[in-house]
């Protein structure tokens, strides 16, 4: 299974502003591209914070299978379009493979770090926003990991915005 971390950080690697729920720096073009890619891949794995922000903004559930990794008990009001789980990253991927999925997108600071720490990530896609601020949630936050990346592709998709795609070539 191909595991892709997809995020939209600032140039200094923050994925939300200080209050953890402010994504106003992300352009409409980037959101549009992000949603298109999530739909194409078919599975979006997110943590509780991403779920809560998505719910608050009305984006949840996304147009794919939504997997929310959380230790909290949350009532599923969306049927088979949503899975809430407290399983480990490896267990979640095994479950999704059994369901026939070949690719997944993971998003969120702590969650992305968890997948990287477990050496489960194949690619990292970053839509770089032309902003910088000093406090907020980092692209990778929490668990320690160390990985080497190889540049696969750079796309300029707006006047001041680029998407960078990397392959994870080695974990240390």
N, C-alpha and C positions, 0 to 999 in steps of 0.2 A: 504494500500500500504506500502511495506517495503522500507524504505529509508536508504541507506547505504552511508556513507562518506568513500571514499577510497582514500588514499594518500600515498605518498612515501617520508617521511621526513628523515632528518638526526636524529642522536640520541638526538640532542637538539631541535628537532621540527621544523626545517626549511625545506620548500618545494621547495625553489629555492634560488640561490645565490643572492647577492646584487642587480644585475641589473634586477631582476625579470624575466629573461628569460634564465637563465643558469641552466640546469638540468643535467649537465655532470656528476654529482656525482651518478646518478641513474644507476644501473647495467643493462646490456642487459637482464639478466635473470628476473629481476624485471619488466622491461618494457614488456617483453613477457608475463609474468603472468598477469600483469595489463590489457593488451589488451585482453587477453583471457577471463578474468572475465567481462570486459565491454561488450564484444560480447555476453557472456552467459546471462547476465542480460538483455541486449537489449535496455537500455536507459542510456545515459550519459549526465548528466546536468552539465554544466560548465559556468563559468563567462567569461567576455570579455577578460581578460588577458590570461586565459587558452586557449581560442579560438585563440587569436592572436599568441601565442607561437606554438600551434598545427598547425596552418596554415603555419607559417614560416618554421617549421621543416618538413612539408609535411605529418604529421600524420592525419590531418583533411581532410575530415570527417572520423570519426571512423566507424568501421563495426557494426553499430547499429543506433538507432535514436539519433541524436545529438541535444540537446536543449541548446541554448546559451542564457543566461540571461544577458541582457544588456539594457541600456537606449539609446544607440546609434542606429541609423538607419544603418543597414548593408544589402546590397543586397544579397539575397539568390540565389546562383548559383548552388545549389546542389539538388533542388527539394524537394521531400517529405522525404528525408533522414535527413534534417536539419530544425530546427525551431528556429527562432530568436524571442525573446520575452522580453518585459519589465514588465511582470506580476510579482506578488509576488510569493514567494515559495509555499504558499498554493494554489494559482490559477494555478500554473504550475502543481502541483500534481493532482489537480482535472481534469485538461485537459488530463493528461496522463492516469488517471483512466478511463476516458470516452473513450479513445482510446484502452482500454483493457490491459494496462500494470499493473503488480502486483509488480514489483521491479524496483528501479532506483538506479544509482550510481551518487553521487554528488562529485565534486572535485574542490578545490580552496580555498585559505585562507579566503577571505571575504565571499564568497558564503557559505562555510561550516559553518562559524559563523552565517550567516543569518538563515540557516536551523536549527541550534542548538538553536538560540535565540527564534525561533518560535515553538520549542519543536516538531519538525517533524522527527527527526532522530531516527531510531531503532537500527542501528549498526554502528560501526566505524571499518574499516579495515585499518591497517597500515603495510606497508612493510618498516621495519626499515633499513636504509642504514648505514653502518659502517663509517660514516663521521661526522665531527663536524666543524662548522665555525660560525663566530659571527654575520654576517649581512645577511639579506635576508628576504624572505616572510615566516611568521610563518604558521604552520599547521592550526591554528585558528587565524584569524586576524580581528580586527574590533569590531563588536557588542559583548556586554557582555552577557554571559550565565554562568550557573553553573549546571553541571550534574554529577551524579554518574554512574560509569560503572562497569559491571561485565565481567570478563575474560571468553570468550567462548572457545578460542582455540589459540594455538601457533604452527606455522609450521616453521621448518627450511628448507628453500628452496635453499640455497646456502651456501658456506663455512662460510661466515660471516654475513649472512642476515637471518632475521626472519620476518614472518608475524604474527601480533597479531590481533585477532578479539575480539571486545568488544560488549556487548549489553548495550544500554542505559537503565538503570533501574529506574532512577528517575531524574527529573528536579527540581531544587530549584528556 
